[in-house]
Amino acid sequence: MLTGPISDTFPQAVAVALGVVERPAEPLAEALRTALRHGRRLLVVRGCGHRSAEVAEVAGELLGACPELTVLAESPVPLGINGEYAVTIPGRWAPVDPATLTEADHDVLTAVSVLCRVFDTAMAAEFTGVPTATAEAALTRLAERRVLLRERNGWWVPPETRTRWAVNGSEAKRAAAVERRAEWAAKEADELRAAVETGTAWRDRFDLVADDLRATVLARTRPDARHHHIARVLAELLYARQFLAEARATFESAAALAVDDRAAARDLRSAADVAMTEHRGEPAFALLKRAGRGGDRAGRAVALAYAVCVGNRFPATFTEPVPHEELCELLAEAEQAAPPDDPIAGAYLAAARAWNATGEKTTPDPDLTVVALAAARATGQPVLISAALDAVASADGAAGRFARAHDSCGERLSLFERLPRHEPQIGVEIVDTLHVVPLAALAAGRLPDAVRAAELSWEDPFRGLYMRAGKFVVPLALTGDFDKALEYAETTWDAWQRVGRPPARWLAPAAHAAGLVHGLRGQAAQYDEWAGRALGLSTPGVHSGLAESFTAFAVPRLALHRGDIDTARSAVVRPAAPWEETPHQVYDAYAWAIAAETAVMAGDPEAESLLRAAEPAARENSWAAACLTRARARLHRDPAALAQALAGWQAIGARFEHACTLLLVPERRDEGAAALAALGCRVPVDSL
């Protein structure tokens, strides 16, 4: 592997060698650690050159995190890493007498001296401005003199430092080579982008020339149309290659090279799109506000309206939620900027109005979401339709219409394969679809659908480890697949900590679900540990009460299993208003159902009224339906209702609840006790 002379690209070079990529919420450094952490690995680094300090920093970090890793680095000086052992070996490069080189040799050396890493003959010919055969002959002569090396794959390897070039080329010829590099870079970048768009193989070629594209961009600091174009296409290629952080920075570099405000604003919006793919709300929001200060009217409206959507729709990606007053001001600016006849700007504005109307994060206005969806469909753009469907599903979910929200997610999934993954604008919709679909299935109590959605998220290459693993924990806990639930919970927790514990309030229910499993198994200390983690992940009152919604179910459910009726009664949430008039979160149907069953088991005189109040929850959620049927069977000692409850649990694969219900059927009590023992659980106290 060659490190190349471009600053801060050694991690990318390692990633290419290992075949790993950066994922949303999983920085490249963590992807490298994950790939090298297990098993004995040897990382060979050739040609450190003047990048020794950078190599030392990255290699030192990897060695500290990966105990069985060995790094073999070729460097003119020791790297200064603890435990380093230096060996002196003969040089690969021979000194060259310039007088022995022909003019063609000098010209080729001068031309390729502007290249960063390995190169092929066609590149050398293009940079020199000579026929390919002439360049091939000159390169072969230089290789015979060990001025260059030729790899088995036909690529040429330059010396590791520029001080080894024995060239007498004029500055004019070198300047011409730099100019030809810019011409080549524009053509090369466009060809690579075309290959990405058509699905043609492109990654190996990109990995070969990426540093030279980077160097071309870095060579110009003032606005320039050609270099701006190269920078933008390079950013797009880096995004497609899943070097996300670098792609975002390169889009910002493109904005600095843009020759007009409109192009710069477009680049900043693309940088914001990458930030949202990374699951980083703050930089995305800041970039969108910058983009909204320049460019044409439609572009300003789109940027500002999208900033409003981001602030309302994705609060979990922010360390601190954006104040509603600031979002209102941005929406007013967007409305003032938008031309009346632009359908794209109109769709963004409609979405922003819907998300901002209620003043509650993640809770759009239901009537305005219908308008937003119609506006998005009018554009015919799948990415806007997907975003609008999320708004509709979010509004339905907030209103407790969980079955409809689940259906909307079905349409979102049908769009999923139509979303081109190489476009930065698409990234957040891919990430969000894989995030929301499992939650919508859970809200509707469709546990098999939730598990399948988690599997889809797990298999997708565009998700970080803790984001993927976290989707399994709650559905597996509710289905009674306890060992796997705990395995994924540990994976989630470890991965989340390794990437720096970013804001992830949505993970609180997963942590609490792991605690619930331990509690149902009688492991009090482990329950307390995971419940504490859940509390640390959540911020009370923020993110519309997602953690509180799960807690209102999990705490009384565990208390009932332990026979602690008083704790269960104090932990349940009694409805303050009818279901249709109450704002809802994902786990509310579970909480309302368990509250009714708690009242039945406690002999509460209001049990019947609580059962009736929870009936709408049962219509929206299959788990709640089975729970309420069991509660009515308890209240009325109805064997037929118990049989119906057993069928309901079996239909959604809820093994734990099915086993608990078997205990209530005298002739099947032993079967239920055996099923609970297989899950590592004791017989609940109330059934004794």
Summary of the structure (lengths in Angstrom):
residues: 688
radius of gyration: 30.3
end to end distance: 67.4
largest distance: 105.3
contacts: 2438
relative contact order: 0.05
helix: 69%
strand: 3%
